[in-house]
Amino acid sequence: MAPGQVRARAGILQGRGVRRRHALGLVASLPGCAVAQTQPAPAETLRSIARAAGRGFGAAVRADLLGSDAAYAALFAAEAELLTPEWEAKWVALQPEEGRFDFSHLNAIITFAQANRQRVRGHALLWQEAIPDWVKAALAEGPDRARGVMEAHFAGVLGTTRQHIRDWDVVNEPIANPPGADVPQAGDNPLRETPWFKALGPNYIEMAFRTARAQDATLRLTLNEYGIEESTPDAEEKRRRLLALLRRLLDKGCPLDALGIQAHLQMRKPFDPAPFARFLDQIRAMGLAILITELDVREPDTLAEGIPARDAAVAERVKQFLDVAVAGGCRTVITWGLTDRNSWLGNEPGVLRRDGATTRGLPFDEELRRKPMWQAIAGALRG
């Protein structure tokens, strides 16, 4: 089959067959996702609190767990109105081989969302990670080939999902980490030197947004970024770089609708509400919507004594952050998961605690019990 063609077959999304946070096998557990509706609990939930306040709450979800863990599925049905696929909508999942699109894992999430009156966000069309080797090889062939690969993928994905996903992270993490950040990029280039940057130059970002808009004039198109929340010199510099990029894109008429702030908060770094509030004011002045897209918390290197004290400290950081975000115009809050049981913070080698303790950075613990972070999010959503 010619490059870029889609092999389609019947289904919610037609097709057949990573993110660093999740690259586990799914196939054996998928059928359970599409069974009966999972009824939300009658008690007050983050979903109901957000809706009552005219806001939205959601969480990143895994298709394999929806199909294999009934308690996990029930928790997401009750608490989240928005679902972000952890990796099921990334390039490596959707087009593992050129021209062969596989929507089966994403289908499972969409089926679950339909049964539970939820919406699905697309994450992410373009990211330097979670791309298969064939894409890297194609990008190395030059700009014409790179642009063709981008256009074919966007056409295949957006054309197939348009009835089910109306909000996409188009470009994920384009800003380079400055000196002092956890993983700094050498040199003074403000943009991350990704395979896309190397193939197409700095205009690849604008190209991606225009390509997405050409596929659908009514999608909400979002640029998603991390490392811009705390009050450190590197975060301040990254905010400066991001603002410059956004101004440049908007001055050129780029079809950009929203900024996604990932909010992987780190308690070992200070947070001052004032500079972050000023940053949000600048974003809002550009006419962009503001979304919190991947909220979770990494606890400090030295933990407080006892679980109650740890949970209280996490909740306080979340409250400080979300109070500023909501006051600054954010109407959507999405956490990267709901429970510590399945958090990437407990599985990703780069963020595992050296002391072996389980990071308690999500609103539910490993037993799916609400923690003070749940109350902090609820309070912020109420406004």
N, C-alpha and C positions, 0 to 999 in steps of 0.2 A: 504494500500500500504506500502511496506517495506520502512524503513527510507532511505532517500537519493534519492529515485526514483523520476523522474520528470514526472508529468502528462502533456503530450504535446498535443497541437492541432495546427491547421494551423494558420499562422500569420507571420508577419515580424519576431518577436521573438515568439517562440511557448510556450504557457503556458496560465494559467488563474489565475484568482482569482475568527529613524527619526532624519532625522537629526534634531538637536536642532533648525536649522534655518527655518525648514518648515515641518509641519505635518498636512497640511490642506487636506480636502476631494477633490477628483479629478473627480470622476466618471461622474458626470452630464455634465462636460464641455469637456470631452475628444474628442468626435467626430469631433469637429471643427478643431483639430490639423491636421487631415489627408486630409483636403479639398484641395484647389488649391494652387499652388505655390504663395508665397508672394514675389512680385518683390522688390528687393533692390532699394533704391532711387538712382538716377543717380549721386548725389553729392558725393564728397569724403567722405569716411567713415573710421572708424578705421580698418575695415576689408580690405579695398582696400589699405590703407596706409601700413599696416603690410605686405600684400602680395607683394606690390611693393618693399619693403625692404628685402624680403626673410624671413619674420618673420610671426608669427601667433598671432591673437588676438581672444579672445572669452569671453564668460560670462556664469555664472551659470544661469540655466533657469528652469522654472516651467511648467509642462505639463498642469496644470489646467488653467493657464493664457494664454498659447498659444491657448487654445481652447475657451476661453471666452473673451479675450481682443484683438481686431484686431490691435489696435495701438501698444500694447506690442509685438505682433507677428511680425508686420512690422518692429519695431525697431530692434529686434533680427535678422531678416532676412537680414537687411541692414548692421548692424554694426559688427556682430560676424561671424567668420568662424568656430570657435570651440564652441561646446555647452557642458557644464557640467551639468548633471541632479542634481538638488539640493538634492533630496532625492530618486528619482525614481529608482536609481541603488543601493541603500543601502539594507542591508539584510532584514530589516523589511518590505520593499516594495516588494522585489523579492521573499522571501520565508517566508511569515508570519506564515505558519504552516509547520511542517516538511514534506518534500516530495511534498508540493503543491507550485509550482512556479507560480508567477503572473508577466508577463512581459507587461501587458496592458498599464501601465503608461509610462514605458520606451519606448514601441512601439510608443506612440504618439510623443515623442521627436525625435525618429529615423525617423519616417515618415516625420516630419517637416524638419529635417536636409536633408533628401534625396531630398525633393522638392526644397530646397534652396541651394543645393550644399555645405553643411556644414559637418563637422566631429563631432562625439560625443566622449567625453572622459568618461571612466568609473570611478565612484566615489561612494563608495569605497568598496572593497571586505571585508576588515577586519577593524572594528572600535569598540571601546568599547561602544559607544552609538549607537542608532538606530539598536539594535538587539532585537528580540522578546523574550518573557519570556521563550519560549520552548528552545531557544538556551542557555540561562543562566542556565536553569535546566540541560540541557545535559552536559554543561561544568563542572558542579558540580559533575558529575558522574565519572570523572577521565580522564586521558590522552588518553586512547584508544578511548573512546567515543568522546572526543573533537576532536581528529585528524580525526575520521571518519566523523564528522559533517562538519569540514572544507573542507575535500576532496570532499564530496558530493555536498556542496554548490558551490565550485569552478567549479566542473565538470558541474553542471547544468547551472551555469551562463555563464562561458566562452565557454562552448560547444554551447550554444544557441546564444550568441552575437558575435561570432568570425567574422562573415562576416560584421559586422557593427561597432564594437568598437575595435580599435587596440592599445589603450593606456589606462592603468588602474592604478589608485591608489590602490596598493595591500594592504598596511598597512598604516593606517591613525593615526597620532598622537601617536607614541609609546614612546616618550620621556617624562619622568616625569617633571613636573614643579618644579623648585628649589625654595628655600626660596626667598621671595621677589616678586615672580610672583603673578599674580592675584588669582590663585587657586593653591597654592603650595601643593605638596605631602609630607607628613611627612616622615622622615627618609632620608637616603642617597642613596636609590636605584635609579640609573639613568634611569631606565625604568618605565613607567607607570604601576602600578599594576592593570591591567585590568583583566576581567574574563578569557581572553585568557592567560595572563601571569600566573595567578593562576592555571589554568588547565594544562598548557604545559611547564611552566618555560620560561626563557629568549630566548630559541631557537624557540619559536613560530613564531618569525619574519622571521627567515631563512626558517622555515618550510613553511610558507605562500608563500614566493617567489618561493621556489622550487616546491610547489604544483601548483602554477600558471604557471610556465614554463613547467611543465610536460603536462599541458593541451594545450599549444600553444608555440612553440619555437620562434615565430616571434612577439609576443606582446611586446610593451614597458612597462616595469614594474617599477613603481614609488613608492617611499616612500614619504609620504606627512606629513609636520610638520608645526607647528605655534609657535609664541613666540620667534623667533630667529632673528628678524630684528632690533630691537632697540638697543640703546647703554646704557644698564642698566646692573648691575651685574648679575641679573637673566637671561637675554637674553644671556649674554656672557657665563654663565655656561651652559645654554641649548645648545648653539652652540658647546661647548666643548663636552658635552655628545653625541650630535648627530654625531659629527665627529668621536668619538671613536666607536660608533655603526657602522657607515658606513665602517670604516676601518676594523673592525672585520668581518663584513659580506663579504666584498670583499676579504679579506685574506683567507676566507674559500671557495671562489669560488661561493658565492651566486649570483644568476642571477638577479642582480639589475642594472637597466639601467639609472635611473634618480632620482633626488631629486626635489620634489615639495615644494616650499616655499609659504606658504599660503598668507602671507603679509596682515593680518588684522592689518593695521598700527594704532598706537595710538599716537595722537599728544600730549597727556599729558606726554609722555615719549620722551626723547631726541633721535635724530638719528645722528650718526656720520658716514659719508661715509667710512672712512678709515678701521675700524675694520670689517665692513660688506664686503668691497671689499676683504680684506684678507681671510675672510671666503669663499667667492666665488672662490677665487684662489685655495684654498685647495680642494674644491669640484671638480673643473674642473681638477685639477691634478690627481684626482682619476679616471678620465675618465667618469664621470657621466654628463649627460645632466642636465641643470638647467631650471626649469619652475616656473613661478609665477602663482599660481593656484587659489587664492581666494582674490584678491586684493580689499580692501575697506579701508575706513578711519574713525576712531572714533575721533571726534573733541575734543579739550581740554575742561576741566571742565568750564573754563571761556571763553566764546565765544568772538570773535572780534565783534566790533560794526557794524551791518548791514550785509546783505547778500553778497554784493560784497566783503567785507573784509574777511568774512568767507570763501567764495569760493576761493579767492586768496590764503589764507593760506593753504587750503586743496590741491590746485593744486601745491603749492610750495613743500609741503612734498612729494607728489607723484612724482614730477619731480626729487627731490633729490634722492629718492629711486630708481626709474626706471632708471635714468641715470647710477647709479652704477650697477644695475642688468644687463642692456643691455651691458655695457662695460665689465662686468664679464662673459659674454657668454650666458646670457639668450636670447632665441629666441622665447619664447612663453609667452604671458601675458594674463591671464584670470582674469576677475573681478567677484566678487561674486554678480552677478546681474548687471543690467545696470542703473536702475533708483531708486531714493530715494522712489518712490511710493510704491515699494514692498520689500524694503531692510529689511533684518533681523535686522539691526541696529535700526529700528523703531518698531519692533515687539517682539524681544526677551527680556524678563524681565531683564536678567542679564546685558544687555548692554544699556537699555533705559536711556536716559538723565534724571537726576533728575529735571531739570528745565522745562521739557516738550517740549523742542524745537525739531524739526525734524532734525535728523542728516543728513548732506549733504555730504555723503561719497562715492557717486558713480558718474559716468560721466554725467548722465542726471538727471534733477530734477523731481519733482512729476508730472510736466506737460510735461515730455519727451523732455525738451529743453536742449541743450548742455550747459555744464558748463565749467569753466576754467580747471577742471580736465580732460575733454575730450581733450583739447588742450595739456595738460601736457602729457597724454598718447600718443597722436599723435606724439608729438615731440620726445619722447623716442623711439617710434617704427621706426621713420625715421632714428634714430641714428645720 
